Amino acid sequence: MVPRTSYIRHHSGSTGHVELNPRGMEMPSRIIFLLVLISNITATQNATETEPRTVNVGVILNLQSLVGKIAHMSILMALEDFYSVHSSYRTKLVLHMRDSNEDIQAASAAVDLLENYNVQAIVGPQKSSEAIFVSDIGNKSHVPVISFTATSPTLSSGNVPYFLRATLSDADQVNCIASLIKAYGWKEVVPIYEDTDYGRGIIPYLADALQEFGGFMPYRSPISESANSDQVEQELYKLMTMQTRVYIVHMSSAIASILFMKAKELGMMSDTYAWILTDGITNIASSLSPSILEAMNGALGVKFYVPKSKELDNFTARWNKRFKQDNPNVAVAPSQLSIFGLWSYDTIWALAQAAENVSMGNAVFQKQWHRKNITCFGGLGISTIGQNLLDAILHSKFRGLSGDFDLKNRQLQPSTFQIINVVGGAPQEIGFWTEKHGIIRKLDQNKLETTNVNSMPDLNQVIWPGESYAVPKGWQIPTNGKKLRVGVRYSGYPEFMKVERDPTTNATTATGYAIDVFEEVLKRLPYAIPYEYVSFGTADSGNYNDFVYQVHLGCLQIYDAAIGDITIRYNRTSYTDFTLPYTESGVAMIVPVKDNKNKNIWVFTKPLTTDLWFGSIAFFIYTGIVIWLLERRINNAELTGSFFRQLGIAIYFSFFADRERVDSILSRLVVIVWVFVLLVITSSYTANLSSILTVQQLQPTVTDVHELLRKGEYVGYHNGSYVVDLLEELGFDRRKIRAYNTPDDFADALSRGSKNGGIAALIHEVPYIKIFLAENCKGYTMVGPIYKSEGFGFAFPKRSPMVNDFSRAILSITEGDTIIHIENKWIRERHTCQNDGTIASSSSLNFKSFSGLFLVTGIASTSALLLALMMFLYKNKHKIKNSIGCDHQTEEGYGSEHSNEQNQDREQDSNQAQNMQMTVPNDAQDDACQQEIEISLELISSTGSGVQTCPDISSHGAASNGLLCQD
């Protein structure tokens, strides 16, 4: 009560001094005292309600850094702008600034703010490494920690729910960077990153994004946060010894400044290099010094896109003016406010709005006395409004200076990235990237997402390092005196590869078909490659699998590439990459040929198969029957005699219709179609019979590899070739497979045959077979291919950037006449014997080959027969109808006769008349039923018996046979 007595004294002094002596007070004085007391209490409450409620907020920034200075100015202006717009708000933020140079200082600053100032929220810290400690402190004290610069993906809100990120995660930009790398056709990139939590956090996400399209990082270049100029230079020298020339720079602006200045000194900002900057550098590129931007010329960068607005322009103008006033010692003021300044501005607005929506009546910290206060962290209290304030921030959504500000997912959501090109010492916009459309030149263009690695991205003109407009190829042979070590191996065919060693210089030389192709490829590359040949021993020094595997041995790698007659096989692609093949592909058989003149007396039946013979005969007979039916209808004079004679003549029409008279139009149509079919069959028969009697004289002894397997024949292969594995897969017994080294060995084994210690067939690759047949003109031929292979190619280490360039050069060689000249040089011109190695064998013609012709003649014959039948029915429809009517009335006459038994004589007369009736056949040329009835009536009336004709016969149209009128 003492303070209140004093307060009362302070406020009663203006009206008069009042002695507080309750015992000596009279009744009126007591009433006055109570009234004065009530009025003072009311005035005190009103004054308390009108005074703004304060919310302490801590701000932790590195005020010595450029980002810290930018954010500090933006935060102060944000607080002023917010309460000038919302002057009626009863809650006011009170900021407590702290400067942090190290992680420990940031954590200690957070503890000081919580213990001594009871801050209800912390804005910052600036670094991701600092945010790890501060977010843990905020999580323990239930105080929201909002950072607008900590972008490391390792900062997960799952473990620290009170940590909010008013910025983007570095993982959000990797898809944009990967799209650029994919669009320019690069496969290898080297990340150069700051060796901190901020720098290391992006690497796993970048690796995953590259892997989606086959890109990878052959080397990672971490640089210490405290690295000096010499240490950075040493790392750049290491990068120059590697092939990859595409770099992704992810570090703070301080280290990046040293990096690019040194890269320019070492000549790494030339046209053979490509540099890509992450948003950590690009977002503040306009604030860097002109000398550093000059060193960055040609680099690409990605940054968060900020939509333009009048509010942003006005704020930027005010911010620049005030920044120059408060920081007169800063040499270069930012020409464009960085995104970090905008995010810090929007963060203060979101926090002030949330504080207004939360009740601050019970905003206190509850001490945790039950916990042992071992450290200063253990003595921190727990905010009673922390959860409510956190929820209010998460539900705060508005349109800020940076765009849509929404932390419902505990961080800002990525929308659009801007792609820039540092040109002339300034960043220039060249395009955008969105998750929906990918890389686009303008945001308002209607473009569906497309993926085409062969086309350039839809961007404005890019000026690359060295002021070049040509896209860097992304790799280069290091210029450190090291030559490309090309492995060569002696081949069993010197035409393909012959390896020799100079006894004087001990240098390896190589000649042959494969060497000429390799050296022609080098001439067509857009760059020079110094190389040297390294021999793989002799022809007996391991197989080709061992030879190719030498390229895969990593740090023990003996060769940088392997060339020669190396077949592209699936198992070899698991540890090497191959170029496109430069030879024909496939595996075939070399077999002897035999004089197989066929002296069989039934050889004339071989041109046609059994089904074709029977099919032809069936159609002969069917066509003859159709012609007989058609000609019989019009009484052809040739069709006389017995049925079999007429049928024989009709079938004879099928062969010699020109010598016989065919009167019917339909018959002539059938004959024309049939003669055409007969002409095709006879011509084919003659040609195939001639082929059988001539070509079959040189027939391969074996035409199917499975025939060798069934007969248990011996087969051969070239020693060291993978063909032995193929033969075992086909089911050949290992004991039936024999290896040979030279073409002379092949010829000797084939000539002796399988039963005399030789082989029945040699299984070999098509390029080798062409050489063998060029040397052995007579007696052998090629059968197949029996197995598909990819041909010969050059082997490189896995993911070697040279594979694509070599493949394109090989394709240009094989599509032109260069490969023909090389083949003529090493194969055809060296051998006077010419043999293409193939012999065509004749096969019998089957029914399926002529099924179309038989279908045509069958349809023609059947259609003609059906048409003749319909014509006959239409022409005789009245006669058929009359015949049917007569039959019906005859049935009625028989019924009347049997029912009339009154007079025996009349019944006998009726029977007599019926017996005398003339039966007329129902034919097309017979009389009508009316004439038949009249004859019957005349015969009956001549008997003189009491028979009466029917008076209404004509009215009925027809009468039945023998029908009489009763008396």
SEPA-98722 format. One record per residue (C-alpha): residue in one letter; z, x, y. Coordinates in steps of 0.25 Angstrom, whole numbers, padded with zeros to 4 digits, always signed. Layout:
AZXY;...
This chain:
M+0000+0000+0000;V+0001+0012+0009;P-0014+0013+0012;R-0015-0002+0015;T-0003-0001+0024;S-0010+0011+0031;Y-0024+0003+0031;I-0016-0008+0037;R-0010+0000+0047;H-0024+0006+0051;H-0030-0007+0053;S-0017-0014+0060;G-0017-0003+0071;S-0027-0011+0079;T-0019-0023+0080;G-0005-0017+0081;H+0005-0010+0073;V+0013-0018+0063;E+0025-0013+0057;L+0026-0015+0042;N+0041-0020+0040;P+0040-0032+0030;R+0055-0035+0031;G+0056-0036+0046;M+0043-0044+0047;E+0044-0058+0051;M+0036-0069+0045;P+0024-0069+0055;S+0023-0054+0054;R+0022-0055+0039;I+0010-0065+0040;I+0003-0056+0050;F+0005-0045+0041;L-0001-0052+0029;L-0013-0057+0037;V-0016-0043+0042;L-0015-0037+0028;I-0025-0047+0023;S-0034-0045+0033;N-0034-0030+0031;I-0036-0031+0016;T-0048-0040+0019;A-0054-0030+0029;T-0052-0019+0019;Q-0059-0026+0008;N-0071-0030+0017;A-0072-0016+0021;T-0072-0011+0007;E-0083-0021+0003;T-0092-0017+0015;E-0090-0002+0012;P-0101+0003+0002;R-0097+0008-0012;T-0100+0022-0014;V-0106+0027-0028;N-0105+0042-0030;V-0117+0049-0035;G-0119+0063-0039;V-0132+0071-0037;I-0134+0084-0044;L-0146+0092-0040;N-0151+0106-0039;L-0152+0107-0024;Q-0158+0121-0024;S-0170+0116-0032;L-0182+0109-0026;V-0180+0097-0034;G-0166+0096-0030;K-0169+0097-0016;I-0180+0086-0017;A-0170+0077-0025;H-0159+0079-0015;M-0167+0074-0003;S-0172+0062-0011;I-0158+0058-0015;L-0153+0058-0001;M-0165+0050+0004;A-0164+0040-0007;L-0149+0037-0004;E-0152+0035+0010;D-0165+0027+0008;F-0158+0018-0003;Y-0146+0014+0006;S-0155+0012+0018;V-0163+0002+0010;H-0150-0004+0003;S-0141-0004+0015;S-0133-0016+0010;Y-0129-0009-0003;R-0114-0008-0005;T-0115+0004-0014;K-0118+0018-0009;L-0121+0031-0017;V-0114+0043-0013;L-0121+0056-0017;H-0114+0069-0021;M-0124+0080-0022;R-0122+0092-0031;D-0131+0105-0033;S-0133+0110-0047;N-0140+0123-0050;E-0136+0124-0064;D-0133+0115-0076;I-0118+0117-0075;Q-0117+0115-0061;A-0124+0101-0063;A-0114+0097-0073;S-0102+0102-0065;A-0108+0094-0053;A-0108+0082-0061;V-0094+0083-0065;D-0089+0086-0051;L-0097+0073-0046;L-0090+0065-0057;E-0076+0070-0056;N-0075+0071-0040;Y-0085+0061-0035;N-0085+0051-0046;V-0100+0050-0045;Q-0106+0037-0053;A-0120+0044-0055;I-0126+0057-0055;V-0140+0060-0050;G-0146+0073-0056;P-0145+0083-0061;Q-0158+0090-0058;K-0161+0098-0071;S-0161+0093-0085;S-0151+0103-0090;E-0142+0099-0079;A-0144+0084-0083;I-0139+0087-0097;F-0125+0091-0093;V-0124+0080-0081;S-0129+0069-0090;D-0119+0072-0100;I-0108+0071-0089;G-0113+0058-0084;N-0114+0053-0098;K-0099+0056-0100;S-0095+0050-0087;H-0104+0038-0087;V-0111+0042-0074;P-0126+0040-0074;V-0134+0053-0072;I-0148+0052-0066;S-0157+0064-0065;F-0171+0063-0059;T-0175+0077-0063;A-0170+0080-0077;T-0182+0077-0085;S-0179+0084-0098;P-0182+0075-0110;T-0169+0081-0117;L-0161+0072-0107;S-0159+0060-0115;S-0152+0048-0110;G-0148+0044-0125;N-0137+0055-0125;V-0133+0053-0110;P-0135+0038-0107;Y-0130+0041-0092;F-0141+0050-0089;L-0154+0044-0082;R-0167+0051-0079;A-0173+0047-0066;T-0185+0055-0070;L-0195+0057-0081;S-0192+0065-0094;D-0201+0077-0096;A-0206+0071-0109;D-0213+0060-0101;Q-0223+0070-0095;V-0227+0077-0108;N-0237+0066-0112;C-0244+0068-0099;I-0245+0083-0101;A-0250+0082-0115;S-0261+0073-0110;L-0266+0083-0101;I-0265+0094-0112;K-0273+0085-0121;A-0283+0081-0111;Y-0287+0095-0108;G-0288+0099-0123;W-0277+0109-0123;K-0269+0110-0136;E-0259+0121-0133;V-0249+0121-0122;V-0238+0130-0118;P-0226+0124-0111;I-0219+0133-0101;Y-0205+0127-0098;E-0192+0129-0092;D-0182+0134-0103;T-0172+0122-0099;D-0169+0109-0104;Y-0179+0103-0094;G-0190+0113-0099;R-0188+0112-0114;G-0186+0097-0114;I-0201+0094-0113;I-0206+0103-0124;P-0204+0094-0136;Y-0210+0082-0129;L-0222+0091-0124;A-0224+0096-0138;D-0225+0082-0144;A-0234+0077-0134;L-0244+0089-0136;Q-0243+0087-0151;E-0249+0073-0150;F-0263+0078-0147;G-0261+0092-0155;G-0256+0100-0143;F-0245+0110-0145;M-0237+0121-0138;P-0239+0135-0145;Y-0229+0141-0136;R-0217+0137-0127;S-0214+0145-0115;P-0199+0142-0110;I-0195+0149-0097;S-0181+0151-0093;E-0176+0143-0081;S-0171+0156-0075;A-0184+0164-0078;N-0188+0174-0068;S-0202+0178-0064;D-0203+0189-0074;Q-0199+0180-0086;V-0209+0169-0082;E-0220+0180-0081;Q-0216+0185-0095;E-0218+0171-0101;L-0231+0169-0094;Y-0236+0182-0100;K-0232+0177-0114;L-0240+0164-0112;M-0252+0173-0108;T-0253+0179-0122;M-0254+0165-0128;Q-0267+0157-0129;T-0262+0144-0123;R-0265+0142-0108;V-0259+0128-0106;Y-0245+0128-0100;I-0235+0117-0097;V-0225+0121-0087;H-0212+0113-0087;M-0201+0119-0079;S-0194+0119-0065;S-0202+0122-0053;A-0194+0135-0051;I-0199+0141-0064;A-0212+0135-0063;S-0214+0142-0049;I-0212+0156-0056;L-0221+0152-0068;F-0233+0148-0060;M-0232+0160-0050;K-0231+0170-0062;A-0243+0162-0069;K-0252+0164-0057;E-0248+0179-0057;L-0252+0181-0071;G-0265+0173-0070;M-0260+0161-0078;M-0265+0151-0068;S-0280+0154-0072;D-0290+0145-0077;T-0286+0147-0092;Y-0272+0141-0090;A-0267+0127-0089;W-0254+0123-0083;I-0247+0110-0084;L-0234+0107-0076;T-0224+0096-0080;D-0218+0087-0069;G-0206+0096-0067;I-0215+0105-0059;T-0226+0095-0055;N-0216+0085-0048;I-0212+0096-0038;A-0225+0103-0037;S-0227+0099-0023;S-0214+0105-0019;L-0217+0119-0025;S-0222+0131-0016;P-0236+0133-0013;S-0237+0146-0020;I-0231+0140-0033;L-0241+0128-0032;E-0252+0138-0030;A-0248+0145-0043;M-0249+0132-0050;N-0263+0129-0046;G-0271+0123-0058;A-0259+0117-0065;L-0258+0103-0070;G-0245+0095-0069;V-0239+0081-0072;K-0229+0074-0063;F-0223+0060-0062;Y-0232+0051-0054;V-0226+0044-0042;P-0233+0032-0036;K-0236+0033-0022;S-0229+0023-0012;K-0226+0022+0003;E-0211+0023+0000;L-0214+0037-0007;D-0222+0042+0005;N-0212+0038+0015;F-0201+0044+0007;T-0208+0057+0004;A-0211+0059+0019;R-0196+0056+0023;W-0192+0065+0011;N-0201+0077+0016;K-0196+0076+0030;R-0181+0076+0026;F-0183+0087+0015;K-0189+0096+0025;Q-0177+0093+0035;D-0166+0096+0024;N-0173+0107+0017;P-0180+0116+0028;N-0179+0128+0019;V-0188+0122+0009;A-0202+0129+0010;V-0210+0118+0004;A-0207+0104+0006;P-0212+0095-0005;S-0225+0088+0000;Q-0223+0077-0010;L-0209+0072-0015;S-0207+0076-0029;I-0204+0066-0040;F-0190+0071-0041;G-0187+0067-0027;L-0192+0053-0030;W-0184+0052-0043;S-0171+0056-0036;Y-0174+0046-0024;D-0176+0035-0034;T-0164+0039-0042;I-0154+0037-0030;W-0160+0023-0028;A-0158+0019-0042;L-0144+0024-0042;A-0140+0017-0029;Q-0146+0004-0033;A-0138+0005-0046;A-0125+0008-0039;E-0127-0004-0031;N-0128-0013-0043;V-0116-0007-0050;S-0102-0012-0046;M-0094+0000-0041;G-0080-0007-0041;N-0075+0001-0053;A-0083+0014-0051;V-0073+0024-0056;F-0072+0035-0066;Q-0063+0033-0078;K-0056+0045-0083;Q-0056+0048-0098;W-0042+0052-0100;H-0043+0050-0115;R-0052+0062-0116;K-0048+0076-0116;N-0052+0083-0103;I-0057+0096-0109;T-0068+0098-0099;C-0071+0092-0085;F-0082+0083-0092;G-0071+0077-0100;G-0063+0072-0087;L-0075+0064-0081;G-0072+0050-0079;I-0081+0038-0084;S-0088+0030-0073;T-0085+0015-0074;I-0099+0011-0068;G-0107+0022-0075;Q-0113+0013-0085;N-0116+0002-0075;L-0122+0011-0065;L-0131+0017-0076;D-0136+0003-0080;A-0139+0000-0066;I-0147+0013-0064;L-0155+0010-0077;H-0158-0004-0072;S-0163+0001-0058;K-0178+0000-0057;F-0186+0001-0044;R-0198+0007-0038;G-0194+0020-0032;L-0201+0031-0025;S-0205+0038-0038;G-0210+0025-0044;D-0203+0015-0054;F-0189+0020-0056;D-0183+0014-0069;L-0172+0021-0077;K-0171+0010-0088;N-0175+0021-0099;R-0165+0031-0092;Q-0177+0038-0086;L-0189+0036-0078;Q-0201+0031-0086;P-0214+0039-0085;S-0226+0032-0080;T-0237+0041-0074;F-0239+0056-0072;Q-0247+0063-0062;I-0255+0075-0066;I-0257+0085-0055;N-0265+0098-0053;V-0259+0109-0044;V-0271+0113-0036;G-0271+0121-0023;G-0256+0122-0023;A-0254+0108-0024;P-0253+0097-0035;Q-0265+0088-0036;E-0265+0075-0043;I-0276+0074-0054;G-0272+0062-0062;F-0261+0054-0070;W-0256+0052-0083;T-0250+0039-0089;E-0245+0036-0103;K-0255+0024-0104;H-0268+0031-0098;G-0265+0045-0100;I-0272+0055-0090;I-0279+0047-0079;R-0285+0051-0065;K-0280+0039-0058;L-0269+0029-0060;D-0277+0017-0057;Q-0288+0020-0066;N-0289+0011-0079;K-0290+0021-0090;L-0286+0019-0104;E-0279+0030-0112;T-0289+0039-0118;T-0288+0052-0126;N-0299+0061-0126;V-0296+0076-0128;N-0311+0080-0125;S-0311+0074-0111;M-0304+0079-0099;P-0292+0071-0093;D-0295+0061-0082;L-0290+0069-0071;N-0294+0074-0057;Q-0300+0088-0057;V-0290+0099-0062;I-0290+0113-0056;W-0284+0122-0066;P-0278+0136-0064;G-0287+0146-0058;E-0294+0134-0050;S-0302+0131-0063;Y-0308+0117-0066;A-0310+0120-0081;V-0299+0116-0090;P-0292+0127-0096;K-0294+0128-0111;G-0279+0130-0113;W-0279+0143-0121;Q-0285+0157-0120;I-0285+0170-0129;P-0274+0178-0123;T-0279+0190-0115;N-0269+0200-0120;G-0279+0209-0128;K-0277+0201-0141;K-0290+0197-0148;L-0292+0185-0157;R-0290+0190-0171;V-0301+0183-0180;G-0299+0184-0195;V-0311+0186-0204;R-0312+0186-0219;Y-0323+0192-0228;S-0331+0181-0234;G-0338+0180-0248;Y-0350+0177-0240;P-0353+0188-0230;E-0363+0179-0223;F-0350+0171-0217;M-0341+0183-0215;K-0341+0197-0217;V-0329+0206-0213;E-0330+0221-0211;R-0321+0232-0206;D-0326+0243-0197;P-0321+0256-0203;T-0321+0263-0190;T-0314+0253-0181;N-0307+0245-0192;A-0312+0233-0185;T-0316+0220-0193;T-0330+0215-0191;A-0335+0202-0197;T-0349+0196-0198;G-0355+0183-0204;Y-0358+0168-0201;A-0343+0165-0197;I-0343+0177-0188;D-0355+0173-0181;V-0350+0159-0179;F-0336+0164-0174;E-0343+0174-0164;E-0352+0163-0159;V-0340+0154-0156;L-0333+0165-0148;K-0346+0166-0139;R-0345+0151-0136;L-0331+0150-0132;P-0328+0149-0117;Y-0319+0161-0118;A-0319+0175-0124;I-0310+0178-0136;P-0308+0192-0140;Y-0307+0193-0155;E-0306+0202-0167;Y-0309+0200-0182;V-0298+0203-0192;S-0301+0204-0207;F-0294+0196-0218;G-0296+0207-0228;T-0306+0205-0239;A-0313+0193-0246;D-0302+0194-0256;S-0290+0194-0246;G-0285+0180-0248;N-0292+0167-0247;Y-0297+0160-0234;N-0284+0152-0234;D-0276+0165-0232;F-0286+0170-0222;V-0285+0157-0213;Y-0270+0157-0214;Q-0269+0170-0207;V-0272+0163-0194;H-0260+0154-0196;L-0249+0165-0197;G-0243+0163-0183;C-0237+0176-0178;L-0242+0183-0190;Q-0256+0177-0187;I-0267+0188-0192;Y-0279+0180-0186;D-0281+0172-0174;A-0293+0165-0181;A-0300+0166-0194;I-0315+0165-0195;G-0325+0165-0207;D-0329+0156-0218;I-0316+0148-0217;T-0317+0134-0222;I-0309+0124-0214;R-0299+0118-0224;Y-0288+0108-0222;N-0277+0117-0228;R-0281+0128-0218;T-0280+0118-0206;S-0265+0117-0208;Y-0263+0131-0202;T-0276+0134-0194;D-0286+0127-0186;F-0301+0128-0189;T-0313+0127-0180;L-0324+0118-0183;P-0332+0122-0195;Y-0345+0131-0192;T-0351+0129-0206;E-0355+0118-0215;S-0344+0112-0223;G-0342+0108-0238;V-0340+0113-0252;A-0352+0112-0262;M-0356+0118-0275;I-0366+0128-0279;V-0373+0125-0292;P-0385+0130-0300;V-0397+0122-0301;K-0405+0119-0313;D-0419+0115-0317;N-0417+0101-0322;K-0431+0095-0324;N-0429+0082-0330;K-0438+0080-0343;N-0431+0067-0347;I-0442+0056-0351;W-0434+0046-0343;V-0434+0053-0330;F-0442+0042-0324;T-0430+0033-0325;K-0421+0042-0317;P-0426+0039-0303;L-0419+0025-0304;T-0405+0022-0309;T-0403+0012-0320;D-0398+0001-0310;L-0411+0003-0301;W-0420+0002-0314;F-0413-0011-0318;G-0412-0017-0304;S-0427-0014-0302;I-0431-0021-0315;A-0422-0033-0312;F-0429-0035-0299;F-0443-0033-0305;I-0440-0045-0314;Y-0433-0053-0304;T-0445-0051-0294;G-0455-0055-0305;I-0447-0068-0308;V-0447-0072-0294;I-0462-0070-0293;W-0465-0078-0305;L-0457-0089-0300;L-0464-0089-0287;E-0478-0088-0293;R-0475-0098-0304;R-0472-0109-0293;I-0486-0108-0288;N-0493-0106-0302;N-0498-0092-0300;A-0510-0090-0309;E-0504-0077-0314;L-0492-0084-0320;T-0498-0090-0332;G-0494-0090-0347;S-0480-0089-0353;F-0467-0087-0345;F-0466-0072-0348;R-0480-0069-0345;Q-0478-0075-0331;L-0465-0068-0329;G-0471-0054-0333;I-0482-0057-0323;A-0472-0060-0312;I-0465-0047-0315;Y-0478-0040-0315;F-0479-0045-0300;S-0467-0036-0297;F-0475-0024-0300;F-0490-0027-0297;A-0490-0039-0287;D-0502-0034-0281;R-0510-0036-0293;E-0506-0050-0296;R-0508-0062-0288;V-0495-0068-0281;D-0497-0081-0275;S-0484-0085-0269;I-0480-0080-0255;L-0466-0078-0260;S-0470-0070-0272;R-0478-0061-0263;L-0465-0059-0254;V-0457-0055-0266;V-0468-0046-0271;I-0469-0039-0258;V-0454-0036-0257;W-0454-0032-0272;V-0466-0022-0270;F-0458-0015-0259;V-0446-0013-0267;L-0454-0008-0279;L-0461+0002-0270;V-0448+0007-0265;I-0442+0009-0279;T-0454+0015-0285;S-0456+0025-0273;S-0441+0029-0274;Y-0442+0030-0289;T-0454+0039-0288;A-0448+0048-0278;N-0435+0049-0286;L-0442+0052-0299;S-0450+0063-0292;S-0437+0069-0286;I-0430+0069-0300;L-0442+0076-0307;T-0442+0087-0296;V-0429+0089-0289;Q-0421+0088-0301;Q-0427+0101-0306;L-0417+0108-0297;Q-0404+0101-0300;P-0390+0106-0298;T-0382+0109-0311;V-0370+0102-0305;T-0370+0091-0294;D-0355+0087-0294;V-0343+0095-0294;H-0336+0085-0303;E-0346+0088-0313;L-0341+0102-0314;L-0327+0097-0315;R-0330+0088-0327;K-0338+0099-0334;G-0328+0109-0332;E-0337+0119-0325;Y-0333+0132-0318;V-0335+0132-0303;G-0334+0143-0293;Y-0330+0145-0279;H-0329+0156-0269;N-0317+0165-0270;G-0306+0162-0259;S-0312+0149-0256;Y-0304+0136-0255;V-0314+0129-0264;V-0306+0133-0276;D-0295+0123-0271;L-0306+0113-0270;L-0310+0114-0284;E-0296+0113-0289;E-0295+0100-0281;L-0307+0095-0288;G-0301+0097-0301;F-0307+0110-0306;D-0299+0119-0316;R-0295+0132-0309;R-0301+0139-0321;K-0314+0133-0319;I-0315+0139-0305;R-0321+0153-0302;A-0321+0161-0289;Y-0332+0170-0285;N-0333+0179-0273;T-0348+0181-0269;P-0361+0172-0270;D-0366+0182-0281;D-0354+0178-0289;F-0357+0163-0286;A-0372+0164-0291;D-0368+0172-0304;A-0357+0162-0308;L-0367+0150-0305;S-0378+0156-0313;R-0369+0159-0325;G-0364+0145-0325;S-0351+0139-0329;K-0352+0142-0344;N-0356+0156-0342;G-0344+0161-0334;G-0350+0156-0321;I-0348+0143-0313;A-0356+0130-0313;A-0354+0128-0298;L-0349+0135-0286;I-0340+0127-0276;H-0342+0133-0262;E-0343+0130-0247;V-0356+0125-0241;P-0358+0137-0232;Y-0356+0147-0243;I-0365+0139-0252;K-0376+0140-0242;I-0375+0155-0242;F-0375+0156-0257;L-0387+0147-0258;A-0395+0155-0248;E-0393+0167-0257;N-0396+0160-0270;C-0408+0151-0268;K-0411+0147-0282;G-0402+0141-0293;Y-0391+0135-0285;T-0388+0124-0276;M-0377+0117-0268;V-0371+0104-0273;G-0362+0096-0263;P-0354+0098-0255;I-0343+0093-0264;Y-0332+0095-0254;K-0331+0094-0239;S-0325+0105-0231;E-0325+0109-0216;G-0333+0121-0216;F-0330+0135-0210;G-0321+0137-0198;F-0313+0146-0190;A-0298+0146-0191;F-0288+0147-0180;P-0273+0146-0179;K-0267+0132-0178;R-0270+0125-0164;S-0278+0137-0159;P-0285+0133-0146;M-0297+0141-0150;V-0301+0131-0161;N-0307+0121-0152;D-0315+0131-0144;F-0320+0137-0157;S-0323+0124-0163;R-0331+0119-0151;A-0339+0133-0152;I-0342+0131-0167;L-0347+0117-0164;S-0357+0122-0154;I-0362+0133-0164;T-0363+0123-0175;E-0371+0113-0167;G-0381+0123-0162;D-0390+0132-0169;T-0381+0144-0168;I-0375+0141-0182;I-0389+0140-0188;H-0392+0154-0183;I-0379+0159-0188;E-0381+0153-0202;N-0396+0158-0202;K-0390+0172-0199;W-0380+0173-0210;I-0386+0164-0221;R-0400+0161-0221;E-0406+0173-0215;R-0398+0182-0225;H-0404+0175-0237;T-0419+0173-0240;C-0415+0162-0250;Q-0414+0148-0244;N-0407+0137-0251;D-0401+0125-0245;G-0393+0123-0257;T-0395+0109-0260;I-0404+0102-0270;A-0406+0087-0269;S-0405+0079-0283;S-0412+0066-0286;S-0404+0054-0290;S-0408+0041-0296;L-0411+0029-0287;N-0401+0018-0289;F-0401+0003-0287;K-0393+0003-0275;S-0403+0012-0268;F-0413+0000-0269;S-0403-0012-0268;G-0409-0015-0254;L-0423-0017-0259;F-0419-0025-0271;L-0411-0034-0262;V-0423-0036-0254;T-0432-0040-0265;G-0422-0048-0272;I-0420-0056-0259;A-0435-0058-0257;S-0437-0063-0272;T-0425-0072-0272;S-0429-0078-0258;A-0443-0080-0262;L-0439-0087-0275;L-0429-0096-0267;L-0439-0099-0257;A-0449-0104-0267;L-0439-0113-0274;M-0436-0120-0260;M-0450-0122-0257;F-0452-0128-0271;L-0440-0138-0269;Y-0445-0142-0255;K-0459-0145-0260;N-0455-0154-0271;K-0443-0160-0265;H-0449-0175-0266;K-0454-0173-0280;I-0440-0168-0284;K-0433-0180-0277;N-0443-0190-0284;S-0440-0184-0297;I-0425-0185-0295;G-0427-0200-0291;C-0435-0203-0304;D-0424-0197-0312;H-0414-0206-0306;Q-0421-0219-0308;T-0425-0216-0322;E-0410-0215-0325;E-0409-0229-0319;G-0421-0235-0327;Y-0414-0230-0340;G-0402-0237-0337;S-0409-0250-0334;E-0417-0249-0347;H-0404-0247-0356;S-0397-0259-0349;N-0408-0269-0352;E-0407-0274-0366;Q-0412-0289-0364;N-0426-0287-0370;Q-0429-0278-0382;D-0444-0279-0379;R-0443-0275-0365;E-0434-0263-0369;Q-0445-0259-0379;D-0456-0260-0368;S-0448-0252-0359;N-0446-0241-0369;Q-0460-0241-0372;A-0463-0239-0357;Q-0453-0228-0356;N-0460-0221-0368;M-0473-0222-0361;Q-0469-0216-0348;M-0475-0203-0344;T-0465-0192-0340;V-0470-0184-0328;P-0464-0170-0327;N-0456-0168-0314;D-0465-0157-0308;A-0471-0154-0294;Q-0485-0159-0298;D-0481-0172-0306;D-0482-0186-0302;A-0472-0194-0294;C-0461-0202-0301;Q-0468-0215-0295;Q-0481-0212-0304;E-0472-0210-0316;I-0466-0224-0314;E-0480-0231-0312;I-0485-0225-0325;S-0473-0230-0332;L-0475-0244-0327;E-0490-0245-0330;L-0487-0241-0344;I-0476-0252-0345;S-0485-0263-0339;S-0496-0260-0349;T-0488-0265-0360;G-0488-0279-0355;S-0473-0282-0357;G-0465-0289-0347;V-0462-0277-0339;Q-0462-0278-0324;T-0464-0267-0314;C-0453-0265-0303;P-0458-0270-0290;D-0450-0260-0282;I-0454-0247-0288;S-0461-0242-0276;S-0448-0246-0268;H-0440-0237-0276;G-0449-0225-0275;A-0449-0221-0289;A-0445-0227-0303;S-0439-0221-0315;N-0448-0218-0327;G-0449-0230-0336;L-0441-0240-0327;L-0445-0254-0329;C-0442-0267-0322;Q-0435-0278-0330;D-0439-0293-0330;
